Amino acid sequence: MDHSPVNENSVRDVQRALHKTIKKVSDDMDSFKFNTAIASLMELTNTLTQAWERSDLTSDAWNKAVSNLVAMMAPITPYLSEELWEATGHESSVHTQSWPEWDESLAADETITLVVQVNGRLRDRIEVPVGIEEDTAKETALSSPKIQPHIQGKDVSKVIYVPGRLVNIVAG
């Protein structure tokens, strides 16, 4: 992997995608939902392909992600997984490896998208930190440039906040 400077955000994004995928594939395999497990593995593959093209990951982050991807592929594509496992420098069989484990803290999103409504109609979506305080969420929604035209000159009688989901502004 020819490296550009390491981008910590990219490393964090790949780690998050990896741990979300491990959790999702583990749950899907336990529930015999093989089609959605495969779809999740394909999404992770696309994320890793984009990271490869940017060349901004540490080799450790790259190797860990690829090794875990191949290990999760093993029950579905045993021969291909064994070949990939060997090609990535591992000496023992991929089929003797333990199943990857996810770290909930690494899988957690740092931001969420809040829907902002004015009088019940969708007017904006805003990215805010996870765990944002109610007052801060309301303030952010009210100051959004897309919301301003809908509330300008009107009396804002109520602002309803549903944590992690939406802000509804009642203006008359």
SVG drawing of the C-alpha trace seen along z (x, -y; Angstrom):
<svg xmlns="http://www.w3.org/2000/svg" viewBox="-50 -39 54 64">
<polyline fill="none" stroke="black" stroke-width="0.4" points="0.0,0.0 1.6,-3.2 1.0,-5.7 -0.1,-9.3 -0.1,-10.9 -2.2,-9.0 -5.7,-10.4 -6.9,-9.7 -10.5,-10.3 -10.2,-7.7 -8.6,-5.2 -11.5,-5.9 -14.1,-5.5 -12.6,-2.2 -12.5,-1.0 -16.2,-2.0 -17.2,-0.3 -15.3,2.9 -16.8,3.2 -20.3,2.4 -19.8,5.1 -18.5,7.7 -21.6,7.1 -24.0,7.2 -22.5,10.3 -22.4,12.1 -26.1,11.3 -27.0,12.2 -25.1,15.5 -26.8,16.5 -30.2,15.7 -29.3,17.6 -29.7,14.3 -26.9,15.1 -28.0,12.6 -27.7,9.6 -24.5,10.9 -23.0,11.0 -24.4,7.5 -22.6,6.2 -19.3,7.9 -19.7,6.2 -20.2,2.8 -17.1,3.3 -15.2,4.3 -16.3,1.1 -15.2,-0.9 -11.8,0.8 -11.5,0.2 -12.0,-3.5 -9.5,-3.6 -7.0,-1.7 -7.5,-4.3 -6.9,-7.2 -3.9,-5.4 -4.4,-7.2 -4.6,-4.3 -1.9,-2.9 -0.7,0.5 -1.9,1.9 -5.5,0.6 -5.5,2.0 -4.2,5.4 -6.6,5.8 -9.6,4.8 -8.6,7.1 -7.9,10.1 -11.2,9.7 -13.0,9.4 -11.4,12.6 -12.3,14.4 -15.9,13.3 -16.0,14.5 -14.7,18.0 -18.0,19.7 -19.5,18.4 -16.6,18.7 -14.2,21.2 -11.8,21.8 -11.5,18.1 -11.0,17.1 -8.3,19.7 -6.4,18.4 -6.8,14.8 -5.7,15.7 -2.6,17.3 -1.9,14.4 -2.0,11.9 0.8,13.7 -0.9,15.9 0.5,19.3 -2.3,21.2 -5.7,21.8 -8.4,19.2 -10.8,21.9 -8.9,22.4 -9.2,18.7 -11.7,17.5 -14.6,15.4 -13.8,11.7 -15.2,9.7 -16.6,6.2 -16.0,3.4 -19.2,1.4 -17.3,-1.8 -15.5,-1.5 -18.8,-0.7 -20.6,-3.7 -21.3,-6.7 -19.9,-10.1 -22.7,-12.0 -26.4,-11.5 -28.8,-13.1 -31.7,-15.0 -34.7,-15.7 -35.9,-19.3 -39.6,-20.0 -41.4,-23.3 -45.1,-22.8 -44.8,-19.1 -43.2,-19.4 -39.6,-18.3 -37.4,-21.3 -33.9,-20.1 -31.6,-17.4 -28.7,-18.4 -25.6,-16.5 -25.1,-16.8 -22.9,-15.0 -24.3,-11.8 -25.7,-12.7 -26.3,-16.3 -28.1,-18.3 -31.7,-19.2 -31.1,-23.0 -28.1,-22.7 -30.2,-20.6 -33.0,-23.1 -30.6,-26.1 -28.8,-24.3 -32.1,-23.6 -33.4,-27.1 -30.2,-28.6 -30.1,-26.4 -30.1,-28.4 -32.7,-26.2 -35.0,-26.8 -34.7,-30.6 -37.0,-31.4 -39.8,-29.2 -39.7,-30.9 -38.7,-34.4 -41.3,-36.9 -43.4,-34.2 -43.9,-33.5 -42.2,-30.3 -44.6,-29.0 -43.0,-25.6 -39.9,-23.6 -40.3,-19.8 -37.1,-17.7 -37.2,-13.9 -33.7,-12.7 -31.7,-11.3 -34.5,-11.7 -36.0,-15.1 -36.7,-18.7 -40.2,-20.0 -40.7,-23.8 -44.2,-25.1 -44.5,-28.6 -47.6,-30.6"/>
</svg>
